[in-house]
Amino acid sequence: MLLFEKTETTGAPPLLRLRERLLDLLFPPRCPVCDRVVAAGEVFCAPCLRELIRTRTSRAFRGERFAFSDSVSVADYDRRTQSAILRMKRVPDSHEAAVFGRALSRLVREAYPDTAFSAVVPVPMAEEKRQKRGFNQAETLAAVVAG
């Protein structure tokens, strides 16, 4: 359970950086797939990272026709990622949303290094589901990606 929200500390005052290091000692960052402790600044542990598959439209959608020509995803939805993705969908402001959002942001920059994006748009959610869940996980993820 994450008790304290961590903040970015690059260029932060020394006391804030010390606070973040202490939090990392008490609550080390964990892989959202397997819950192993990960190195500072890393998103996934090495074994999970090797298994995660970065997909493009042609593989992700198996040839179906959509109004877009390309996409990027952190991983396929499979037994390794299912529990982390389901936690992200159930818990507002979850650690998983932050981790997947940062990973997705990095992958988008790698896939489109010469492109400047002006918007990140989340997939709309049915109002009944939004009321039941209390939040739209796509909006949470988009906010992290948009940074």
N, C-alpha and C positions, 0 to 999 in steps of 0.2 A: 504494500500500500504506500502510495506517495503522500507524505504528510506535508511537505513544503514544496511550493512551486519554485522551480529553478529558473534563473534568468540568464541571458547571455552576458558574459562578463568581459568580453574582449574590450580592452581600453577602459575597463571599469576601475574605480578606486581600489587600492590594495585590500582594504577591509572587506569589500564585497567579493573580491576574488578569493580571499581566505574563507569567507562564509561558504562559497560554492565548493571549495575543496573539502571543507568539513562535511558538508552535505553529501558529497560523493563518497567520503569515508563511511558515513553512517548509513546512507542509502545509495549504494553504488548503482550506476545505470545498468539496466538489464535489457537483454534481447527480448523484443516483443513476441517472438515466435516460441522460444524454448525457455525463457526466463533465466538463462545463464548471465552472469555478470559480464559486461563488456568493457573494453578499454575506454577511457575518457575520450569523448568526441566521436566514438563509433556508434553506429545505429544498431547493427546486428552482430552477433558473435560470428566468428570465422566459419564454423561448420554450417550455420544457417545461411550465411551470405553465399557460400558456394552452391547451396541447393536452391536458392531463390532464382527464379527465371525472370529476366527483364523481357517484357513482351512488346511487340509492335502489332498494329492492327491486323495484318495478314494472319498472324498466328492467334492472336487473342480472340478474334471474332470469326475465325474459321470460314473466311470468304463471304460472310454476309455483307449486304450493301447498307451503308450508313451515309449520313449527310456530311461526314468528315472523312478525311483521307488517311489520317494517321493518329496514333495514340501512344502513350507511354504508361506503363504500370510498374509498380514496384515488384510485384510477384503474381504468379498465377494463384488462384484461390484453390488451395488443396489442403491436405491433412496437416502440413507444416504451418500454414498461415491461418487456417480457419479459426483457431481459438483467439489469436490476436485480433483478427478482423472483427469477430463477433464481440469481443470486449470493447473495441473502438465504437461499435454500433450501439452498445448498451450504456456506456458510461460517458456522460458529458465531460468535455475537456480531459479526456483520458490521456495517459502517457503514450498509449499506442497511436493516438491521432497525431501527437507531436512527433513521434518517431517516424511513422509512415509519411507524414507531411514533409518532414525534412528530407527523407530519402527520395520522395517523389520530386521535390524541388531540385535536388541534386541531379536526378536522372533527366529531368526536363532540360536543365542547363547543358548537360552532356549531349543529349540528343539534338538540341537546337542551339548550338553555341553562337550562331550569328543572328539569332532572332530576338527581338525585343518585344515582349508581350505587354499589352496595356490593360489586360483584365484576366482574372481567374474566376470562372463561373461554375458554381456548384450545380450538380444535378438536382432539379426540383424534387420534392418529396410530397406524397399525398398528405393532405391536411390531417386526415384521421390518424395516419401513422405519426405525424409530427406531434400531434396532441398527446397521443399515447406514450411516445418515447420522450417527449419534452424538448427535443432538439433535433436538428438535421445534421447527421455526422458528415455529410458531404460539405456543408457550410463550415464545419469545424476544420475539416481537412483543407478546404480551399483557403481558409484564413491563414493556416500555417504555411501553405505553399506560397501565398501572395506575400507573406512575410511582413 
